[in-house]
Amino acid sequence: MDIDIDKVKGDLQNNFITDIIYFDSVASTNQTALNFDSNSRSNGIVIIADEQTKGRGRLDRKWFSPKGKGLWFSIIISSFKDIEYINLLTFIAGLAVNKTFKSMKIDTDLKWPNDIMYKNKKICGILAQFKSTGNKVKKVVVGIGINVNQDSFPVDLKKFSISLKNIKGNKVDRAKLLTEILNNFSIYFKLFNNKEYKKVTGMWKKEMKLLNKNVVIKKSNGNRINGTVIDITDKGELVLKKEDGSIKTYIAGDISIDKKSLMV
Ligand code: BTN
């Protein structure tokens, strides 16, 4: 693997990240992280792999994770204050990755709840998973998958996915990318830890393209709801004004621009 983990560790600043544990190949870094020791010492540990054989996305979708081509890693968080704001950890990760892309002069945007897009194609996906005992969350694992140096994608993904190399036209240094993302993550995590939830969602909204747009939300049960995105709450829920004028908040769903509204 071409990432020098010791160098990355040495280049971490101010940092929430306490350790980085590297594997050549795992089924899923999220799974490895979830199985990892659930005590407070695991707070801030990163699990990274060069390849995932069973990388997972939301709604149990597969996440294409070929060897050496991307960044596939999970951050373990086992100490937090307000459990009801826990979904903002996905936002924290999104802000950190998006800021890193912007510093590379790549004009990405955030798509609720967990994607980073470049011209409507996905360049990064985030999946937060929880481990609880009883109704107490013991640990949150924030999994981040970034398409870095793929030249091409399998046929079924081609239309929806893009890599940094596709955009920049040259290979991107994964170690530098990882270092910057982890440093940015620590900065945003500090806000979360200081309970500055409004600030987090405020920054997130600024990077979101679909605010005030007509969209369709597809729920996991197949239902489709049309409306206008009017806000994101402090807890990361999407606020939708439906076509009948009623207002509803959603915690999850697949959102896309309502094509019908583009025709008028
Ligand atoms: C999505 O877009 O639905 C989320 C994709 C998340 C992929 C990352 S890669 C590292 C971590 N391990 C996994 O199995 N999934 C996440």
Residues whose N, C-alpha, C, O or C-beta is under 5 A from the ligand:
A	BS01	BTN	S28 T29 N30 K54 G55 R56 G57 R58 W63 W72 F73 G125 I126 L127 G143 I144 G145
